[in-house]
């Protein structure tokens, strides 16, 4: 209809600013992020206990089990990214939590490596669906000036969740409780989210079937706003695509940037998952107590959350340039972990904290900044493909660790820092290409609308 009234949703969100709705949404998604981080780290913390309890003569036998959930995440990120773009972020988050919660719960009763491999593989499918949809649901419901920040803060809690398995193992002196907690909690939270979690505002904008829910939410956010009869809701600051075909991820100047983003994710995840998967086992092999190995992983994860929170605003302003600099700083920090372990426990905790600060700070940054390259209609799909293809690196990292586990620990950590050096180079190239892309396409640059 030629005279159909238009409601620009991005402008509406900018004018309204932050509300109790945003804080409630963040509370739900922080909870989901914490659970996701817990389940990602669970098998790494449990692995030294499995070696002892299952009498594993060769630590390298853990390689496939440590990579199993990562294989699942490889496919789950893309699958649940598509589900998020097609059926909604809320549907994707609830279903992914139910999937990995149930199979993590069952893993507490595994009796051998074969069972644990398959249970972690299936759980990984669900784990892979959380981050793409947590990023999307926050970025798509926030004012423009805070899109990246809200998503960065939320996703930054994933490493914090990863700190808890080490604490649980230290308190319970075993591995079964790690999986019982990692299974029961996401199932309970997913069932509660059916009633408490809101859908992405911009997802509802793009789907006529969601009109009733969108208008109800608009009235909640701004009771004085008069919704015109037969209003057309638009996202005025994005160029949408008509479908969910992954080929759209290469349009609008992204033909080179998209595959480079996949490579960037693979490099950082390769290095990080080597650290996450093998650090407890390597430290125990270096004659450190099991409790110290678990606490080192907790220090790594807590450092990651602190890094994500402190770096959030800088990453939002400078994006790929800032991330490339933190990539570069992470190289010497990671290389020092082996020497720190041979020095003293306090030095080890400090070095692992700053390694997490850099490496997980980078991962949180590329999770969000990488997703914001794409419009709402493709965001969860694009983020899912980034994380999915990137998981190839997370699979390779632990497997390479299994091949070189006999190397002196100090040398092994020095070699493990090389993916971060390569990541710094790739990230800077992406920065230059994206700057050129935005200059050539002014309609892609999102400028904040002043609040009235």
Beta strands, then each sheet from edge to edge (+ up, - down):
strand 1: 6-8
strand 2: 232-234
sheet 1: 1+ 2+
end
